Amino acid sequence: MAINRRDLLKLGGVTIGTSMLGQALFPLEVKAEGKPKPRGTARNCIFIALSGCISPPDTWDFKESRTTPKDFDVQKITSDLYLPKALFPNAHDWGPKVAMVRSMHARELVHFTGQYHTQTGRALNLALGKEIPAFGTVIAAELESRRRESDSFPTYVSTSLSKNRVSAIGSGFFGARYAGVDLDPAAVFDVFGAKDSDAMETLQRRFRARAELSKASPVTGPVLGEKGSAFKDFYDTAFSVLNDRRWSNVFLPAPGDEEYVSDFGKGCLLARNLLAADAGTRFVYVCDNSPWDHHSYIYDRTKASNLYTQCNNFDRNFTKLLKDLEALPGHDAGKTLLDETLILATSEFGRVPYLNAAEGRDHYGTCYSTLFAGGGVKAGRMMGKTNEDCSETVDLGWSHKLRPFHDNNVATIYSALGIDYTKSVQNTPSGRSYQYVQTAPVGGSEFQSNEPFDELFA
């Protein structure tokens, strides 16, 4: 298998392109603005983004109503978790292992801005958009000092973001070094998993030729400037990854892997393999682009997309992921990979508590849920409470009076990974301070907390 430029672009071209929009500032002026106590309970993180929005009153915050299908077969999983067996047939396997925040709020009710917020951990501001990094980039920059000489894999890897409405957000002012690498689960197993003795030799020969060309025509200098340096970083990183035998092993089949189905399932499989390889990847963003957007016929099994098929797909792959991580040894003695990996699953926003005229549910920002597992999270903890039809939050579930947003999910990830979530960057291209977690979004109408969900760990 000859690895060509097209294959490299499948590996990370989208992300490197968007990272060029920002300006690399070195050294960045980073300072802490408080006295936080990051928990540091996790070594890794897997973030699962359900593109669109799962319906909370039908699923993670179940509320029975006159429109609830009779075949749901709702079962008690824990004292405060009831799930329809028809949607989640394996819920008894994973339900007791998770915690949830049911008091989430969303400002956005449009997929583009919602997906942007999900990737960056902040609301979209067009004036600053070019310089804002994905929060995975912030993680990569913060964990850079923890990388070992043997680490060749990128710290931040995503799956299927190139198929997302927003595509993969770049590294902004952090520079290309911390850009994520986006993998297409539909292609990478064939591209990188094939055994070919000539592939490595071909790769090395091409990079030797590139090195000779660079001597005659350097990519750095007055013509390309920092963009040339960014491309050089990209190609050097790509070479170190592809030259590592552990990389191809990530894409080789193992017994039981056939239980992962769909692109989303293969994304979960990639997340498992990347973390199990222990070769440098610490944060994996798994994007499920299947249509979690049931504006019509949400319960109609005859439609190509309905709540049954969507939830069954999530249930099967999420169950397999948790079981595999629980069976794999962690980095530290006596711990499993699940013990060391914080997992989040969330939507962009929620869905209305009633059926519309098309027998579907429209977008809703007043309340929705986020699921947590592993990484020090206390299983069974349910934070926040909604009313009888999931139309209003009646208890925020934490010590703050301000409503929780996705920004607090990101703060929780930072804290679990041992990152100071109160930090800010001062020397941005716009001159505006970039807070790791915002408290007063530009253009926003209200203050918000920058605190993590500590109650999930207590």
Steps between C-alpha positions, in 0.01 A plus 500: 500500500656827389414784737441807286411863555129423473533255787672766708215739431255235614704489817503868587468741211179664614637591838830636374310717254282661762793550733653733243222749565648587837833650591757295688626703795803366687536520784138549594437716804295262712398577855267353761219723626399314813597229741345190346556147614501284188406147599742315275295181527537407132794444268293496182165620370255381235240759400197370307305765310154397378457739207156644538321424822382188674154534653544520881136426597516179297844394617747625763240704690201278426154643564197292419219681316191421297715482184752251642497192274354191663792284385764703687504249787647747752727339759652620823878501465595677825300685763494812281543363149221352290563410136286342227624151419385545141752784462779377726487118520841491673424773753541265796863452391600865481230693689632425851847620394405851387415835652299779340443873509135561415493877547701598192398815311580609145495845345523370144207339322670469159723207413791701358547719806416209729768280346750785511430541872533126553849501344632822651325510836368850435238690304590611148613861466565588136744776587727250678418181312828468310717500810295270726637145538315176555508409868685185394783729392510656848528150645782415259689816592454446873607133485802570280733501801378152595589343166777242508779459249329182377168676432444543127120509474329842512367591843166602345323278246143528371279280285251605230521875567574553130140384438357737761320823401787703648780259405803484730579822686872576477756597759444876475773711661653193665658407168508188286706297746191447714249449221290189517521217249160401363448141389223371275392162645357400163844520336788478745473129581558421132762771450716425802403146599623316191823306541753601236873454546576772245289770667759609757782499249291713262417744777863538605619543141246779439593683816870480413414655165297770675794576728728548198247729333469702819874570493464657157169674574433535876138514611589756765617851428356832382270353232286260701600614847319332786268317258804324360606399849150369565510281191844375599369409847208321338714287267757425769224387735340291227833330432564417866151354531510292184851380574384354834392135473249560780302721262414225253412269789222741600317406179548123507195288593484318833253237624172665595556817298215401269266596784576864421254595224451817291740792461423603857593155625824505306571840655460342844730216389763751388473681835555172685797400284668841511487517878596135543809556283628750761700676229412862578129540425313613809184668366269353236198689368254248352242671280181307427366661183202269467180706503411572862247753371149360507274791408252251358390140562732454795342164592432370147703183449430506124707815454871480423577699814297474818565499872508120517779457242701793635487393863560132417816599311625711790409233753683220321822691440509682834451170684785342308728799560447496877549123520823517301647789700406321821682186381820679394778584746562865572830681509526471877511167679165376624295733281299427187493720194146601597623608844746734326270626223226757545218445250236758411205467262288802420290682240501857375174575682177322594160431341158642582290313758207458259449351153455745214248466215742269315526267799853610574681720751663834417809665650490607865758678711338525844624163622685195374739234635866402487621150585829433685692181577846389618788730592408534866129571447276364772270249327131558557531870581212696342558874508210736436129435471227595257124522542239239406525550122866604471406854398673683788792452735379502860838426665835590347666231709817687589619767741478786248194711430600544135370262236743236370600505134721285280787725612474324838535162329828628361607631841426155642721338236782744573474441874491120466813515282675717757480820294446838663166603348533862624791579271484768233718602204579869477689553173236391252486645146188699588644626827206352691578268786417138422367323807526122501141507630302819454308680771370792289471397134545783250152591380337283766215618718600337827795401714578133541710289732836370381495220757503125428235256619680404820183343636543214252819391676407547864 
